[in-house]
């Protein structure tokens, strides 16, 4: 049952992430990327913090009594990874299109198992590697990247994918030590909001009138993606290890494509449908093959 809940949490989280690509792109018509992220993640923090006081405040003392320092260090690393990943992705959208950004973002799919293998020397189930290849092929077909030119923003997205990878890995570590998903969600969103605000003060202008013009995109990206989706990610990774989790999260490309078709009337061609099929195949392969060999 717990594995099922984690899988459902991962799918809902991924659906929110995928549909948020549109809000991220349209939300910068009148404000800068760091202003967008600062307001977005602060709203996410405000959405989560009441839930911390409702459901986790009574457990904080016992959970953090002996390991507060470890929780603080891991929370900061997770928050820093989230800040760098989201900042690079948001800035990149100024220099590239959503299609390229969506494709290069899922480079965290191969990065996660490679980093785990290199630094933790941890053996991975062999099904991870063909699943990664299927997801990358699917992402390539899904985004029509072959019709686009490589831009400066693409390099920023690839660099951002590295930090999405470390975010997934650090989250996988902390959920095995602490049962505080809401507290961690609130902590990381506050860190991202604070760091984005500091950078935004230096390079951008916070103009309330312009921020209010983008309020719809900010609220969607803030409450659902910046807030609840990352909490769902934490719930998901309680029972799913980082490498298979990264493969499941690659479905955000599928959800982004379907959302663009539904909301923006973009046409789904045969290559897009094949891309969806390859990614879905990769996700199913990563989840079902280990179970098959375990039962066998």
C-alpha positions in Angstrom: 0.0 0.0 0.0 2.8 2.4 0.9 4.5 1.8 -2.4 1.2 2.5 -4.2 0.8 5.8 -2.4 4.4 6.7 -3.3 3.8 5.9 -7.0 0.5 8.0 -7.0 2.3 10.8 -5.2 5.1 10.7 -7.9 2.6 10.7 -10.7 0.6 13.7 -9.3 3.8 15.6 -8.6 5.0 15.0 -12.1 1.7 16.0 -13.6 1.9 19.4 -11.7 5.5 19.9 -12.8 4.7 19.2 -16.5 1.8 21.6 -16.6 3.8 24.3 -14.8 6.2 24.7 -17.7 3.5 26.8 -19.4 3.1 29.0 -16.4 6.8 29.4 -16.0 7.2 30.5 -19.6 4.2 32.9 -19.7 4.8 34.3 -16.2 7.9 36.3 -17.2 6.2 38.7 -19.6 6.5 41.6 -17.1 8.9 40.4 -14.4 12.4 38.8 -14.3 13.1 35.1 -13.6 14.4 35.7 -10.0 11.4 37.9 -9.1 9.1 35.1 -10.5 10.9 32.4 -8.4 11.1 34.6 -5.3 7.4 35.3 -5.2 6.5 31.8 -6.5 8.4 29.9 -3.8 7.4 32.3 -1.1 3.8 31.6 -1.9 4.6 27.9 -1.9 6.1 28.3 1.6 3.0 30.2 2.8 0.8 27.3 1.5 2.8 24.6 3.3 3.6 26.2 6.6 0.1 26.0 8.1 0.1 22.3 7.4 3.4 22.0 9.3 1.8 23.4 12.4 -1.3 21.3 11.9 0.3 17.9 11.3 4.0 17.9 12.2 4.8 20.4 14.9 4.3 17.8 17.6 6.8 15.5 16.0 9.5 18.1 15.4 11.1 18.0 18.8 11.4 14.2 18.9 12.5 13.9 15.3 15.2 16.6 15.5 16.3 16.2 19.1 19.4 14.2 18.4 20.0 14.9 14.7 19.1 18.6 14.2 22.5 19.4 12.7 22.2 16.6 10.1 18.7 17.7 9.2 19.8 21.3 8.8 22.8 20.4 6.5 20.7 18.1 4.3 17.8 20.7 4.2 20.2 23.4 3.1 21.8 21.2 0.4 18.3 20.2 -0.9 17.2 23.9 -0.8 20.4 25.0 -2.6 20.0 22.3 -5.2 16.4 23.3 -5.8 17.4 27.0 -6.0 20.1 26.4 -8.6 18.0 24.0 -10.6 14.9 26.2 -10.7 16.9 29.4 -11.2 18.9 28.0 -14.2 15.7 26.6 -15.7 13.8 29.9 -15.3 16.6 32.0 -16.7 17.1 29.6 -19.6 13.5 30.1 -20.7 14.5 33.6 -21.6 17.0 32.2 -24.2 15.3 29.0 -25.4 11.9 27.6 -25.9 9.8 25.3 -23.8 10.5 22.3 -26.1 14.2 22.5 -25.6 13.9 23.3 -21.9 11.7 20.3 -21.4 14.0 18.0 -23.3 17.3 19.0 -21.6 15.7 19.1 -18.2 15.1 15.4 -18.3 18.8 14.9 -18.5 18.5 14.4 -14.8 17.2 10.9 -15.6 20.7 9.5 -16.6 22.5 11.9 -14.3 20.9 10.4 -11.1 22.0 6.8 -11.5 25.4 7.9 -12.8 26.0 10.1 -9.8 24.8 7.4 -7.4 27.1 4.8 -9.1 30.2 7.1 -9.1 29.9 8.5 -5.6 28.0 6.0 -3.5 29.3 2.9 -5.3 25.8 1.5 -5.0 24.7 -1.2 -7.3 21.6 -0.4 -9.4 19.1 -2.8 -10.9 20.0 -3.4 -14.6 16.5 -2.3 -15.7 17.5 1.4 -14.8 19.8 1.8 -17.8 17.4 0.7 -20.7 14.7 2.7 -18.9 16.9 5.8 -19.0 17.6 5.3 -22.7 13.9 4.9 -23.5 13.1 8.1 -21.6 15.8 10.1 -23.4 14.6 8.8 -26.8 11.0 9.7 -25.7 12.0 13.2 -24.6 13.8 13.7 -28.0 10.7 12.8 -30.0 8.3 14.5 -27.6 9.8 18.0 -27.8 10.6 18.1 -31.6 14.2 19.1 -30.6 15.4 18.0 -34.0 13.6 21.0 -35.6 15.1 23.5 -33.2 18.5 25.2 -33.0 20.7 24.8 -29.9 20.7 28.0 -27.9 22.6 29.5 -24.9 19.7 28.6 -22.7 20.1 24.9 -23.5 23.4 24.9 -21.7 21.8 26.5 -18.7 19.1 23.9 -18.7 21.7 21.0 -18.8 23.6 22.6 -15.9 20.3 22.9 -14.1 19.5 19.2 -14.7 22.7 18.5 -12.7 21.2 20.3 -9.7 17.8 18.6 -10.2 19.7 15.4 -9.9 21.4 16.3 -6.6 18.0 17.5 -5.4 16.5 14.1 -6.0 19.5 12.3 -4.5 19.6 14.4 -1.3 15.8 14.1 -0.9 16.3 10.3 -1.2 18.8 10.5 1.6 16.8 12.7 4.0 13.5 10.8 3.7 15.2 7.7 5.1 16.3 9.6 8.2 13.3 11.8 9.0 9.6 11.6 8.6 9.0 15.3 8.2 7.9 15.8 4.6 5.9 19.0 5.2 8.7 20.6 7.3 11.3 19.7 4.6 9.0 21.1 1.9 8.5 24.4 3.8 12.2 24.7 4.5 13.4 24.2 1.0 10.8 26.5 -0.5 11.8 29.2 2.0 15.5 28.8 1.1 14.7 29.1 -2.6 12.5 32.2 -2.1 15.2 33.9 0.1 18.1 33.2 -2.3 16.0 34.3 -5.3 14.9 37.5 -3.5 18.6 38.3 -2.8 19.7 37.8 -6.4 16.5 39.6 -7.6 17.3 42.7 -5.5 20.7 42.9 -7.2 19.8 42.4 -10.8 16.0 43.0 -11.1 13.3 45.3 -9.9 10.4 44.2 -7.7 7.4 46.2 -9.0 4.1 45.2 -7.4 2.1 46.2 -10.4 4.1 44.0 -12.7 4.0 41.1 -10.3 0.2 41.3 -10.1 0.0 41.1 -13.9 1.5 37.6 -13.7 -0.4 36.6 -10.6 -2.3 33.7 -12.2 1.0 32.0 -13.4 2.7 32.8 -10.1 -0.1 31.3 -8.0 -0.2 28.1 -10.1 3.5 27.7 -10.1 3.8 28.7 -6.5 1.0 26.9 -4.6 0.9 23.7 -6.7 4.4 23.3 -8.1 6.6 25.3 -5.7 4.6 24.1 -2.7 2.6 20.9 -2.9 4.4 19.1 -5.8 7.7 19.1 -3.9 6.0 17.8 -0.8 4.5 15.0 -3.0 8.0 14.3 -4.3 9.2 13.8 -0.7 6.3 11.4 0.0 7.0 9.6 -3.3 10.7 9.1 -2.5 10.0 7.5 0.9 9.3 4.2 -1.0 11.0 4.8 -4.3 14.8 4.9 -4.7 16.3 8.0 -6.5 17.1 6.3 -9.9 13.6 4.9 -10.5 12.1 8.0 -9.1 14.0 10.2 -11.7 12.6 7.9 -14.4 9.0 8.4 -13.2 9.6 12.2 -12.9 10.6 12.2 -16.6 6.9 11.9 -17.3 6.7 15.6 -16.8 7.6 15.9 -20.5 4.5 13.8 -21.4 2.3 15.9 -19.2 3.8 19.2 -20.6 3.0 18.0 -24.1 -0.5 17.0 -23.3 -1.1 20.3 -21.5 0.2 22.3 -24.5 -2.2 20.3 -26.7 -5.2 20.8 -24.4 -4.5 24.5 -23.4 -2.6 25.9 -26.3 -4.2 23.9 -29.1 -0.7 22.6 -30.2 -0.9 19.6 -32.5 0.3 16.1 -31.3 2.0 14.5 -34.3 3.1 10.9 -34.6 6.6 11.6 -33.2 5.0 13.2 -30.1 2.8 10.1 -29.6 5.9 7.9 -30.1 7.7 10.0 -27.5 4.9 9.5 -25.0 5.1 5.7 -25.7 8.8 5.5 -25.2 8.7 7.4 -21.9 5.8 5.4 -20.6 7.6 2.2 -21.6 10.7 3.4 -19.7 8.7 4.1 -16.6 6.9 0.8 -16.6 10.2 -1.1 -17.3 11.9 0.5 -14.3 9.0 -0.4 -12.0 7.9 -3.8 -13.3 11.1 -5.6 -14.1 12.6 -5.5 -10.6 9.2 -6.8 -9.3 9.2 -9.6 -11.9 12.7 -10.8 -11.0 11.9 -10.5 -7.3 8.9 -12.8 -7.6 10.7 -15.1 -10.0 
